[in-house]
Amino acid sequence: MFHISSGILASRRKFILCLILCVLMMVSLRTYYSSSFRTLPKYTNYKDTALRKQYSSFHYTAPFFQPTVNYSSTKISKSQPIGKYKKNGKETIPYEKNFDINGTDIIVFLHMQKTGGSTFGRHLVFDLQLERRCEKKLIKKNKKTKKRTCLRPSDDSEWLFSRFTTGWACGLHADWTSLTECVPQYFPLTNITRRYFYITMLREPVARYLSEWKHVARGATWDTSYLLCNGKKYDYTFCWAGENWSGVPLSEFMNCSTNMANNRQTYMLADLKKIGCDGSGMSFATAGKEMVFFGLTERQKATQFLFENSFNLKFNIDFFDRNDTYASSVNETEDIIHKIRQLNALDVDLYEYAVKLFNERLNQTLRFSKS
């Protein structure tokens, strides 16, 4: 984070969360079909083979947020939300169908730290049933790479922007603000309308926070990360002096007021271009994000199910839920857990609402499959 007072920081974070929750509520209300959706039953055993076959023909269309469209006929491409816009003097709504791998659509994976993003990212490049599998990128001789090239069946253009395909092309663990500013510039300018389908993973905030602490204590820093906002590049202020924060106690980790781990998920989903790149200049003109899909780290099987039905893409393997993480091995007192929740109050509220919305989608999928 940039150096700002704790009062401004707290106000900014509360404001960002309110905006995100408002957008989520509007999307949720739009996707309700009847008041019966108000009560959402738990639905966890869809992995059963018979149920998977029953749902295989269902194509889920209601988005978490809407995709964005890139008008790239000019020298400077612009990324704008899908919705009503004027083309040749006429108002039209271009988004009426789901992801088209054979067209010009692109999936953009927003990878937040310690949310299981590496696992999901590998699934995207290694485990999808594709007519044209993602292949290892050709690079200099004897140089190892984790990157893959994911090309469309119809031509040699890419359809996936992620760590394992493009690398950290928009910065290490680029957030929403950086991605929406950078991604449209990454792809060649053409006279076509390009749609960007932004996706991400969310995780229970306390577990995510503890996992980040353990990761940082092992020597991780992400000190090369930066923010791209309104045409400028901003470096972050970190909590440590020297090469890293290796061996940091949890108490010290929690006491750093500029720790990016605090409310990281809310921050990375915020549109800083509209509230001020340095955290100031907040206004009610700020809009929410257009995130098409999100998964939950704790519910891998359900995440797979919804992704497959949202994008009409199937995986070769079955995801599995796991609890044996670094965070699960941490045994802290109730007082410490309470303090962590306070430090991540915005993420806690965001995640609680996301879980309700996630369950709603599963419920809707079941209802639609029977109609």
Secondary structure, DSSP 4 states (H G I P E B T S, - for coil): -----HHHHHHHHHHHHHHHHHHHHHHHHHH--SGGGGS------TTSHHHHHHHTT------SS--EEEE-SSSS-EEEESS-EEETTEEE----S---TTTT-EEEEE--TTSSHHHHHHHHHHSB--SS--EEPP-STT-----EE-B-SSSS-B-EESHHHH-STTSTT--HHHHHHHHHHHSPP-SSEEEEEEEEEE--HHHHHHHHHHHHHTT---TT-EEEETTEEEEPP-S-SSS--TT--HHHHHH-TT-TTTTHHHHHHS-TTTT-TTS----TT-----EEEEEETT-HHHHHHHHHHHHT--BSS-------STGGG----HHHHHHHHHHTHHHHHHHHHHHHHHHHHHHHHHHHHH-
